[in-house]
Amino acid sequence: MDLVTNFDIDGLHYDYIRFEASTEGYNPTSVARYNERHGLSGSPSSSSELFRQWRRDQVTALVRQVYARIQTVKPMLKQSGSFVTWNPSPASSTRSAFMGTRPYYDVYSDWDSWIQEGILDVAFPMTYYNWASLPNDYVRWMNFEKDRKGNRHMVVGPGIYLNSLSNAILELNMTRDASPAGN
């Protein structure tokens, strides 16, 4: 909050608000709090759904807390972030489809819920796909982003550096087209 209160900034951007992998998050404080909350002991398994949700909730709590603090100090300041979109891409533009993606289940970056809850003002999903090899993944993520923006801003971020010039232009132009749902 020092940045927010002591500097004339108009936004706070998360460039990396997630875990590295599902095997992380085992610091002693987090494990002790998890065990206390759930009446458990020992080290939880990385495959434990309860522990996965715990880690996801901790990241969400940070985003929520910073947003709430920003609102009390500088409500016009925008909170934003860049988020991974890795495979598998969502099969539809639904919450349950997002829950089947690696951002949600592997690195606990639940940016879809943050947008829906309104604790992010702008999302910049890193929709970095090579059109020559993964066109369907690019299209599915792009449509998901257009359809799930809620009442916030969503900026499709194509990875043009992965593409030939013609495919980069194609991906950029597609960001302007409506999704099948009309968004």
N, C-alpha and C positions, 0 to 999 in steps of 0.2 A: 504493500500500500504506500510505501515511500514514493514510488514512481508516480502514483496517482495524486498524492497530496502535495508533493514538493516540486513537481514539474508541470509545465503547461503542455500537457498531452491531451489528445482527443480520442485515444484508443489504447487498449491493452490487448496484445495478440499472443496467443499460445502457439508456439511453433512445434511443441513436442509435449502433448498432454496425454500420456499413456504409459503403459509398461512396455518393456522391451519384448517380453514373452510371457507365457503362462507359468513359467517356472520362477518368476520373480515376485517380490513382495513379502519376503520372509524376514524382514528386519525384526528384531526382538520386541520392539514396542508394538508393532502392528500385530504380530502373532499373539502377544499377551492380551491385547485389547480384543482381538477376535475370539480367543479362548474364553475370556471373561464374559463377553457378550453372549456367547453360545453355550456356556457351561462345559467347555471342552478342555483338554490338556494336550500337550505335545505339539508336534509340528504337523500342520494339516497337509494333506496330499495336494499336489498341484492340480489333480483332476477332480478335487472336491468341488461340486457345484456351489456349495455353501461358501467355500473360501473364494471361489471365482467371483461370486456376487459381492462378497465382502470387499475385494480389491476394486471391483467396478464401482461400488458405492463410495469408496474412499476417494477415487478420482472425481466422481460426480460431486461429492461433498466439497471438495476444494473449489471446483468451478462455481458451484452454487454460493459458497461463502464469499469468494472474491467478488462475484457479481453483486451480492447483497451489500457488501462493504462499499463497492463503487457507487451504488445507488444512493447511499447516505452521504457521500462526499462530493461526487461529481456525476449526477444522474445523466448528464448528456454524453458522458464518455462511453464509447462503444467497446464491448468485449467481443473478441473474435478469436478464431483459431484455424489452423491448417490441419487437416485430418487425413489419415490413411484410408484407402479404399480397397485394399488388397482383395485377391480372390479368396474364396468364391464371391462373385458379385451377387447382389440380391436378385432373386427371380421375379420379384414384384416390388411395388412401391408401398410396402406395408411394414409395420413395426416388427412383425414376426419374421419377415424376410431379412430385415437388418440384423436381428438376433442370430441369424445363421451365418453371419459374416465374421471374418477374423478381427476387424476392429472391435467388435463386441465381445466375442468369446475368447480371443487369444491375447489381446493387449489391453482390454478393459476400457477402451475409449468409446463411450456411449454417446457420441456426438449427436445421434438422431434424437435421443431423449432430451438433450440439452437444448436443441433447437425447439422441440415441441413444448418443453417447459418454459422456454423464454429466458433462459439464463445465459444465452449467447445471443448477440445481436447479429453477427455475421459469421457464416461458416464458409471456409475455402477448402472443400474436399480435394485432395490431391488425386485427381482422376488420371493417373499416369499409366496409360496403356498404349502399346504399339498397335496401330490400326491394322498393320499387315498380319499380326499374329493373334491379337486378342480384341477384335472389333466388337464382339458380343458383350464382353465385360465392360468396355468403354460405354457402350450404349445403355446397358442396364444400370450402371452406376449413374450415368448422366441423367437418365430418366428418373431414377430414384431421387436424386438431388433436386430436380425440378419439382417433383411431386411432394416432397417431404419438407419443404422449406417453412411450413407453418406461416406465422405472420412475421417472420424474420427474413434476412437476406441470405441467399445462398449463391455462391459464385463457383461455377464449374471450373475446375482448374485442369485443363488437358495437359498432358506431358508431351508438348510438341517436340521437345528435344529427342524423344524416342522415335520420331517419325520422319519419313521422307518429307520434303517440302510440300508435295501435293497432299499427302495424308495429314500433315500438320494443319494445312489450310482447311481440309475437310472437317477435322475434329473441331477446329475453332468455329467454323461456320455452323456446325451442328449445335453448338451451345446456344445459338440464337433461335433454333427451331423449337416449337412446342413439343412436349412429350405426348405420347399417345393419349394421355388423360387431359391434354389441352393446356398444360402448364408450361 
